[in-house]
Amino acid sequence: MKKSLIRISYRLMIITTLCLTTAAMAGAKDKTPAPPDYSSAYYWTERTEKPDKPYDVFYVHPTTYFNTVDGPNQSLDNKVVRATTDATNTQQTGVFRPTCNIYAPRYRQVNRGVLPKKFEERDPYLRIAAGDVVEAFKYYLKHYNQGRPYVIASHSQGSVVTSRVLKKHRELFDDDKIIAAYLVGWTITEQDCKQMKLPFSDRPDQNCCLITWNTISTGGKPPMFFPPALCINPLVWTRTKQNQPKELNLGAVIDMGHGKTKKVPHFTSAQINGQGALVIPVPAMLPELNMPMGKGVYHRYDYDFFYNNFIQNVKTRCQAWSAKHKAAK
């Protein structure tokens, strides 16, 4: 009975969000929030002021705007959303921090009710979000990069926006400088790879390639997943369909909220299914997890469940880039 009430409450929450978003979109056509000025630290959730590493990461955060108070696109002055974005950034960029200088812009993201809408309805608002990321990346290249190779990274809406930027502004990205593009938590297809002019990764040390996965348990139906999709298993960093045991999991670092994390060694096994989703067993700590997208959808934890493997792979790909360029000299 309790589980049924929770499911009903969740569905009502989604329906309410969509209805409120529709109303906000109808009534806020002229209410576009002010654009960012990337010369100011105010418009970066993280920006390494004194770079001390030979590699960078340009990271685009997932959805952290969950209501409609600013209209379809977030105002970058929204204090609640800024705080949520900062917390999310701290958790996810932790996988890059040991190896990379971090450059993570704020952008006028869309609220979570916009993404499920039809293309023609959501496109004007996603165009605003993507436009901000383009300007942030241009500013990063001109003022911060100083010729260093870089990782491109994102999650969820951040991956939607980043894939759009790669498709429409590919000329901004130098193949020789791209260490890898981790566009996690969104569907990537062979057609997407062609449009982004980047191959999908085949091995753990490959450079200038795309990487993604969408984490579920059997029966999970993530709203951001459209099969057939490409997928990497982050326990081995290949496309193998064989189940990979939990002994290969170097450790999860799970966001428990309120600034707390839980470290779990050998957290889970993982296997890519026939549709291109990354399937894991139902975690023993399921009652402790935040599951806003429903049963079996671990979207929120795409980074967390494979955290230490992610840290190691970033290091591996950065070292591979350096080795290749050292050999070429």
matplotlib code that plots the C-alpha trace (Angstrom):
import matplotlib.pyplot as plt

x = [0.0, 2.8, 4.7, 1.6, 1.0, 4.6, 4.3, 1.0, 2.6, 5.6, 3.4, 1.3, 4.5, 5.6, 2.2, 2.1, 5.6, 4.7, 1.5, 3.2, 6.0, 3.4, 1.8, 5.2, 6.2, 2.9, 3.2, 7.0, 7.8, 9.3, 10.8, 14.2, 16.6, 19.6, 22.6, 25.8, 29.1, 31.8, 34.5, 32.9, 33.5, 29.8, 28.9, 31.1, 30.2, 34.0, 36.9, 40.5, 42.2, 45.8, 46.0, 48.6, 47.8, 48.7, 45.1, 41.7, 38.1, 35.3, 32.2, 28.5, 26.3, 23.0, 19.6, 19.5, 16.5, 13.4, 10.6, 9.3, 9.8, 12.1, 10.1, 11.4, 15.1, 16.8, 17.8, 21.4, 20.6, 18.4, 20.1, 18.5, 19.5, 23.0, 23.5, 22.1, 24.4, 27.4, 26.7, 26.2, 29.3, 31.5, 30.3, 30.6, 33.8, 35.5, 36.3, 38.3, 39.9, 42.9, 44.0, 42.5, 42.0, 38.3, 36.2, 32.4, 30.1, 26.7, 24.2, 20.5, 19.4, 15.8, 13.7, 13.0, 9.6, 10.9, 13.1, 10.2, 8.3, 8.2, 11.3, 9.5, 8.3, 11.6, 14.0, 13.8, 14.7, 17.4, 18.9, 19.3, 21.1, 23.4, 24.1, 25.5, 27.7, 29.1, 30.0, 31.5, 33.6, 34.8, 35.7, 37.5, 39.6, 40.6, 41.3, 41.9, 43.0, 46.5, 47.0, 46.4, 44.6, 41.1, 38.4, 34.8, 32.4, 28.7, 25.7, 22.0, 20.8, 24.4, 25.0, 22.0, 23.4, 27.0, 26.0, 24.1, 27.1, 29.4, 27.0, 26.5, 29.9, 32.4, 34.9, 35.5, 36.9, 40.4, 40.7, 44.4, 43.4, 40.4, 41.4, 37.9, 34.2, 32.3, 28.6, 27.1, 23.4, 22.0, 21.4, 24.2, 23.7, 25.9, 24.2, 25.1, 28.7, 28.7, 27.1, 29.6, 32.4, 33.7, 34.0, 32.5, 35.2, 36.4, 39.2, 40.2, 43.0, 41.4, 41.5, 39.2, 36.2, 32.7, 31.7, 28.3, 26.2, 22.8, 22.5, 19.4, 18.2, 16.2, 12.9, 14.1, 12.8, 14.8, 13.1, 16.5, 17.1, 16.1, 17.3, 19.1, 22.0, 25.7, 27.2, 30.5, 30.8, 32.8, 34.1, 36.3, 35.8, 34.8, 31.5, 31.6, 28.2, 29.6, 28.7, 31.6, 31.9, 31.7, 35.3, 36.3, 34.4, 37.1, 34.6, 31.4, 31.2, 27.5, 26.0, 23.7, 22.6, 23.5, 27.1, 27.6, 28.9, 29.0, 32.0, 31.3, 34.1, 33.2, 29.7, 28.2, 28.7, 27.4, 26.4, 25.4, 22.1, 20.8, 19.3, 22.5, 21.6, 24.0, 22.2, 23.2, 21.6, 19.3, 21.6, 21.3, 21.3, 18.3, 16.2, 18.9, 18.9, 17.0, 15.1, 13.1, 12.8, 11.2, 12.0, 15.2, 16.4, 19.8, 20.3, 21.2, 24.0, 25.6, 28.9, 28.6, 28.3, 31.5, 33.3, 36.8, 36.8, 36.0, 38.9, 41.3, 40.0, 40.4, 44.0, 44.5, 43.2, 45.2, 48.4, 47.7, 47.3, 50.7, 52.4, 51.1, 52.2, 55.6, 56.2, 55.2, 57.8]
y = [0.0, 2.4, 1.7, 2.2, 5.6, 6.6, 5.6, 7.6, 10.6, 10.5, 10.4, 13.3, 15.2, 14.7, 15.6, 18.7, 19.7, 19.3, 21.3, 24.1, 24.1, 24.4, 27.3, 28.9, 28.5, 30.0, 33.0, 33.6, 33.9, 37.3, 36.4, 35.2, 35.5, 37.8, 36.2, 35.3, 37.3, 34.7, 37.2, 37.2, 34.3, 34.7, 32.8, 29.8, 27.1, 26.2, 27.9, 27.0, 30.3, 29.0, 25.9, 23.5, 20.4, 19.8, 18.9, 20.6, 19.5, 21.6, 20.3, 21.0, 20.2, 18.2, 19.6, 21.4, 23.6, 21.7, 24.3, 26.9, 30.1, 31.6, 30.3, 27.6, 28.8, 29.3, 32.8, 32.7, 34.8, 32.0, 31.4, 28.0, 26.6, 28.1, 26.2, 22.9, 23.4, 24.0, 20.8, 18.7, 20.2, 19.3, 15.7, 15.0, 17.0, 15.1, 12.4, 14.9, 16.9, 14.6, 15.0, 18.1, 21.9, 22.4, 24.9, 24.5, 27.3, 28.1, 28.3, 29.1, 25.5, 24.4, 23.1, 19.4, 19.7, 21.1, 18.1, 15.6, 17.9, 17.7, 19.1, 22.2, 23.1, 22.6, 23.7, 27.5, 27.0, 24.5, 26.9, 29.4, 26.8, 25.7, 29.3, 29.9, 26.9, 27.9, 31.3, 29.8, 27.4, 30.3, 32.3, 29.3, 28.7, 32.4, 33.2, 30.0, 27.1, 28.3, 25.4, 22.5, 19.4, 19.0, 16.6, 17.4, 16.1, 16.4, 14.6, 14.4, 17.8, 18.8, 16.0, 17.1, 20.6, 19.5, 17.1, 19.9, 22.2, 19.6, 19.0, 22.7, 24.2, 21.4, 23.9, 25.2, 21.8, 20.8, 17.1, 17.2, 18.7, 16.5, 13.9, 12.4, 13.4, 11.8, 12.7, 10.5, 10.0, 10.6, 8.6, 8.5, 6.7, 6.0, 8.9, 11.2, 10.2, 11.0, 14.4, 15.2, 13.9, 11.8, 8.0, 6.1, 4.7, 1.1, 0.9, 2.5, 4.6, 6.0, 9.7, 12.1, 9.8, 9.7, 7.8, 7.4, 5.0, 5.0, 3.0, 0.9, -2.3, -4.8, -3.2, 0.4, 2.9, 6.1, 9.0, 10.1, 6.7, 6.0, 2.5, 1.3, 3.2, 3.0, 2.2, 1.8, -0.4, 1.7, -1.3, -2.2, 0.8, -1.3, -2.1, -5.8, -7.3, -9.7, -9.2, -7.6, -8.6, -6.2, -7.1, -4.8, -1.9, 0.2, 1.8, 3.9, 7.4, 8.0, 11.4, 11.0, 14.7, 17.5, 17.4, 13.8, 10.9, 7.1, 5.1, 1.5, -0.7, -3.2, -1.6, -3.4, -5.5, -4.2, -5.5, -3.8, -5.1, -5.5, -2.0, -0.3, 0.4, -0.4, -2.9, -3.5, -5.7, -3.9, -2.3, -3.6, 0.1, 0.9, 2.3, 4.9, 6.1, 9.0, 7.7, 10.6, 8.8, 5.7, 2.1, 0.8, 4.1, 5.1, 8.2, 10.3, 7.9, 7.4, 8.9, 7.8, 4.1, 3.9, 6.8, 5.4, 3.7, 7.0, 8.7, 6.0, 6.2, 10.0, 9.5, 6.7, 8.7, 11.8, 9.8, 8.2, 11.6, 12.7, 9.5, 9.9, 13.5, 12.8, 10.1, 12.4, 15.0]
z = [0.0, 1.0, -2.3, -4.3, -2.7, -3.4, -7.1, -7.3, -5.6, -8.0, -11.1, -9.8, -9.2, -12.8, -14.2, -12.0, -13.1, -16.8, -16.4, -14.5, -17.1, -19.9, -18.2, -17.5, -21.2, -22.3, -20.0, -20.1, -23.8, -23.2, -19.8, -20.9, -18.0, -18.4, -20.1, -18.3, -18.5, -18.4, -17.5, -14.0, -11.5, -10.6, -13.8, -13.1, -10.6, -10.6, -12.3, -11.5, -10.9, -10.8, -13.0, -11.7, -13.8, -17.5, -18.4, -18.1, -18.0, -19.4, -17.5, -18.1, -15.1, -15.2, -14.4, -11.1, -11.8, -10.6, -10.5, -12.9, -10.8, -13.5, -16.5, -18.8, -18.4, -15.1, -13.9, -13.0, -9.9, -8.5, -5.1, -4.5, -7.9, -7.6, -4.4, -5.9, -8.9, -6.7, -4.7, -7.8, -9.4, -6.4, -6.4, -10.1, -10.9, -8.1, -10.7, -12.7, -9.8, -9.2, -12.9, -14.4, -13.8, -13.7, -15.7, -15.1, -16.3, -15.1, -17.9, -18.4, -18.1, -18.8, -16.0, -15.9, -17.4, -20.7, -21.8, -22.3, -24.6, -28.4, -30.3, -31.6, -28.1, -26.2, -28.9, -28.3, -24.6, -25.2, -27.8, -25.0, -22.8, -25.6, -26.6, -23.1, -23.2, -26.5, -25.1, -22.0, -24.1, -26.3, -23.2, -21.7, -24.8, -25.1, -21.5, -19.5, -21.6, -22.6, -25.1, -22.7, -23.8, -22.3, -21.3, -22.3, -19.6, -18.8, -17.3, -18.2, -19.5, -19.6, -22.1, -24.2, -24.4, -25.0, -27.8, -29.4, -29.1, -30.6, -33.5, -34.4, -33.4, -34.1, -35.4, -31.9, -30.8, -31.8, -32.3, -31.3, -27.9, -27.1, -24.5, -24.4, -24.3, -21.4, -22.3, -19.6, -18.8, -22.3, -25.4, -27.9, -31.2, -34.3, -36.0, -33.2, -33.4, -37.1, -36.5, -33.7, -35.9, -33.0, -32.8, -29.9, -27.6, -28.0, -25.4, -22.0, -23.4, -26.5, -27.1, -29.1, -28.6, -27.1, -23.9, -22.3, -20.2, -18.7, -15.4, -14.7, -13.1, -15.2, -16.1, -15.5, -18.0, -18.0, -19.8, -21.3, -22.9, -26.5, -27.7, -29.6, -28.0, -27.6, -24.2, -22.4, -19.4, -16.9, -15.1, -18.2, -20.5, -23.5, -25.3, -24.3, -23.6, -21.0, -17.4, -15.4, -11.8, -8.8, -8.0, -10.9, -9.3, -7.6, -5.3, -5.4, -3.8, -3.4, -2.8, 0.2, 0.3, 2.6, 1.7, 2.8, 0.7, 1.3, 0.0, -0.9, -2.3, -5.0, -5.1, -8.1, -11.2, -14.5, -18.0, -21.2, -22.4, -25.9, -26.1, -24.9, -21.3, -18.4, -16.2, -12.5, -9.8, -7.4, -4.8, -1.3, -0.1, -2.3, 0.6, 1.1, -2.5, -4.0, -7.0, -8.5, -11.9, -10.6, -10.0, -11.5, -12.9, -11.3, -13.5, -10.5, -9.7, -13.1, -11.9, -8.2, -8.7, -10.7, -9.1, -8.6, -11.9, -13.5, -11.7, -12.9, -16.5, -16.7, -15.6, -18.1, -21.1, -20.0, -19.8, -23.2, -24.7, -23.3, -24.4, -27.9, -28.2, -26.6, -29.2, -32.0, -31.1]

ax = plt.figure().add_subplot(projection="3d")
ax.plot(x, y, z, "-o")
ax.set_aspect("equal")
plt.show()
